[in-house]
Amino acid sequence: MLGLDIASKRKRKITDYPYRLEYQLRWNDNDVFGHMNNPLYGVLCDSIANQFLIERCNYQMNKSPQAAIIANTYFDYFGSVEYPGVIEVGLRVAKLGRTSVVYEVAVFKKGEEGVKAVGGSMHVWVVNEGGVLGRPAKEGMPELVRRQYETLLEPEALHGNEEERRKAKL
């Protein structure tokens, strides 16, 4: 199982992430020091998570009966990326709850092995009634979303999650 400590994060490989996208960096992504501005890492985190939801879960942002809202975002930095580079961003699920998911996102410079940043965010699934967001649904997140999230879990974590779900039904 992938460790969550800094030393373990520094060893991440792109293959640790089942869902991956490439992004072409733009001139205005750089800060005055010549590397990608830190707030853009949060944008990448949100973008890859939502792209996954749209592609794999038929998520329709403000039209779905439940909405995924961000509870937190964080990043640990190990190197820099800069325009005019291309980056590879990987997504996996670190923890899956009944109404929430913790994503882990990693940023790599295309063609290089070493990870440049590892972070993530938590989405909480809440009721969406005509654009008015409420509390988490009693039944938890949508079942299709849960099944798709499970494809992003490590096999060990998936087994443990199935056991927790079985116990919860007893």
C-alpha positions as CSV (number, residue, x, y, z in Angstrom):
1,M,0.0,0.0,0.0
2,L,1.3,3.5,-0.8
3,G,2.5,5.3,2.2
4,L,1.2,8.8,2.9
5,D,4.4,10.1,4.5
6,I,6.7,12.6,2.7
7,A,9.4,10.0,2.0
8,S,6.9,7.6,0.4
9,K,5.4,10.4,-1.7
10,R,8.8,11.3,-3.1
11,K,9.0,7.8,-4.5
12,R,5.7,7.9,-6.5
13,K,5.7,6.7,-10.1
14,I,3.2,7.7,-12.7
15,T,2.1,4.0,-12.8
16,D,0.8,4.4,-9.2
17,Y,-2.1,6.4,-10.7
18,P,-4.8,4.6,-12.7
19,Y,-6.2,7.7,-14.2
20,R,-3.9,10.1,-16.0
21,L,-4.1,13.2,-18.2
22,E,-1.5,15.4,-19.9
23,Y,-1.6,19.2,-19.8
24,Q,0.4,21.7,-21.9
25,L,1.6,24.5,-19.6
26,R,0.9,28.0,-20.8
27,W,3.0,31.1,-20.5
28,N,0.8,32.7,-17.8
29,D,1.1,29.5,-15.7
30,N,4.6,30.6,-14.7
31,D,5.3,32.9,-11.7
32,V,8.0,35.5,-11.5
33,F,10.5,32.7,-10.5
34,G,10.0,30.9,-13.8
35,H,8.0,27.9,-12.5
36,M,4.3,27.0,-12.3
37,N,2.5,29.1,-9.8
38,N,1.5,27.1,-6.7
39,P,-2.3,27.9,-6.9
40,L,-2.4,26.1,-10.3
41,Y,-1.7,22.8,-8.6
42,G,-5.0,23.1,-6.9
43,V,-6.7,23.9,-10.2
44,L,-5.1,20.7,-11.7
45,C,-6.3,18.7,-8.8
46,D,-9.9,19.9,-9.2
47,S,-9.7,19.6,-13.0
48,I,-8.5,15.9,-13.1
49,A,-11.0,14.9,-10.5
50,N,-13.9,16.5,-12.3
51,Q,-12.7,15.2,-15.7
52,F,-12.8,11.7,-14.2
53,L,-16.3,12.3,-12.9
54,I,-17.5,13.6,-16.3
55,E,-15.9,10.9,-18.4
56,R,-16.5,7.9,-16.2
57,C,-19.5,8.7,-14.0
58,N,-21.8,10.7,-16.3
59,Y,-21.5,13.6,-13.8
60,Q,-23.2,16.8,-15.0
61,M,-21.9,19.4,-12.6
62,N,-24.9,21.5,-11.6
63,K,-27.5,19.1,-13.1
64,S,-26.8,15.9,-11.1
65,P,-29.0,15.1,-8.1
66,Q,-25.8,15.1,-6.0
67,A,-22.8,17.5,-6.2
68,A,-19.2,16.9,-5.2
69,I,-17.9,19.8,-3.2
70,I,-14.3,20.4,-2.1
71,A,-13.7,20.2,1.6
72,N,-9.9,20.7,1.4
73,T,-6.9,20.7,-1.0
74,Y,-3.2,20.3,-0.2
75,F,0.2,19.8,-2.0
76,D,3.7,18.8,-1.1
77,Y,6.3,20.0,-3.6
78,F,9.5,18.1,-4.6
79,G,10.5,19.9,-7.9
80,S,9.2,22.4,-10.3
81,V,7.6,22.4,-13.7
82,E,7.5,25.3,-16.1
83,Y,6.2,26.6,-19.4
84,P,6.7,25.5,-22.2
85,G,6.6,22.0,-20.7
86,V,4.0,19.3,-20.8
87,I,3.0,17.6,-17.5
88,E,1.4,14.3,-16.7
89,V,-1.1,14.4,-13.8
90,G,-2.2,11.2,-12.1
91,L,-5.3,10.5,-10.0
92,R,-6.0,7.8,-7.5
93,V,-8.4,7.4,-4.6
94,A,-6.6,7.3,-1.2
95,K,-9.7,6.8,0.9
96,L,-13.3,6.1,0.1
97,G,-16.1,6.8,2.6
98,R,-19.9,6.7,2.4
99,T,-20.3,10.3,1.3
100,S,-16.7,11.5,0.7
101,V,-13.6,10.6,-1.3
102,V,-10.0,11.6,-0.7
103,Y,-8.1,11.9,-4.0
104,E,-4.4,11.8,-4.4
105,V,-2.9,13.7,-7.3
106,A,0.7,13.7,-8.6
107,V,2.4,15.9,-11.1
108,F,5.2,14.7,-13.3
109,K,7.2,16.5,-16.0
110,K,6.5,14.5,-19.2
111,G,9.5,12.3,-20.0
112,E,10.9,12.4,-16.4
113,E,10.5,9.8,-13.8
114,G,10.7,11.9,-10.6
115,V,7.5,13.2,-9.1
116,K,7.3,17.0,-8.9
117,A,4.4,17.3,-6.5
118,V,1.9,15.1,-4.6
119,G,-1.3,16.4,-3.1
120,G,-4.9,15.9,-3.2
121,S,-8.3,17.0,-2.1
122,M,-11.5,15.7,-0.5
123,H,-14.9,15.8,-2.2
124,V,-18.0,15.5,-0.1
125,W,-21.1,14.4,-2.0
126,V,-24.2,16.5,-1.1
127,V,-27.8,16.8,-2.3
128,N,-28.2,19.2,-5.2
129,E,-31.8,20.5,-5.5
130,G,-31.9,22.9,-8.5
131,G,-28.5,24.3,-7.7
132,V,-29.1,24.6,-4.0
133,L,-26.6,22.4,-2.2
134,G,-27.6,20.6,1.0
135,R,-26.3,17.9,3.3
136,P,-24.9,14.6,2.3
137,A,-27.5,12.1,1.1
138,K,-28.6,9.4,3.6
139,E,-27.8,6.7,1.0
140,G,-24.3,8.1,0.4
141,M,-22.7,9.0,-2.9
142,P,-24.3,7.8,-6.2
143,E,-23.6,4.1,-6.7
144,L,-22.1,4.5,-10.2
145,V,-19.7,7.1,-8.8
146,R,-18.7,4.7,-6.0
147,R,-18.0,1.8,-8.4
148,Q,-15.9,4.1,-10.6
149,Y,-13.9,5.4,-7.6
150,E,-13.2,1.8,-6.6
151,T,-11.3,1.4,-9.9
152,L,-8.9,4.1,-8.6
153,L,-8.3,2.3,-5.3
154,E,-5.3,0.0,-4.6
155,P,-6.4,-3.6,-4.4
156,E,-5.6,-3.8,-0.7
157,A,-7.7,-0.7,0.0
158,L,-10.6,-2.0,-2.1
159,H,-10.7,-5.3,-0.2
160,G,-10.8,-3.4,3.1
161,N,-13.5,-1.1,1.8
162,E,-15.7,-4.0,0.7
163,E,-15.3,-5.5,4.2
164,E,-16.4,-2.2,5.8
165,R,-19.4,-2.0,3.5
166,R,-20.4,-5.5,4.3
167,K,-20.2,-4.8,8.0
168,A,-22.2,-1.6,7.6
169,K,-25.1,-3.5,6.1
170,L,-25.3,-6.0,9.0
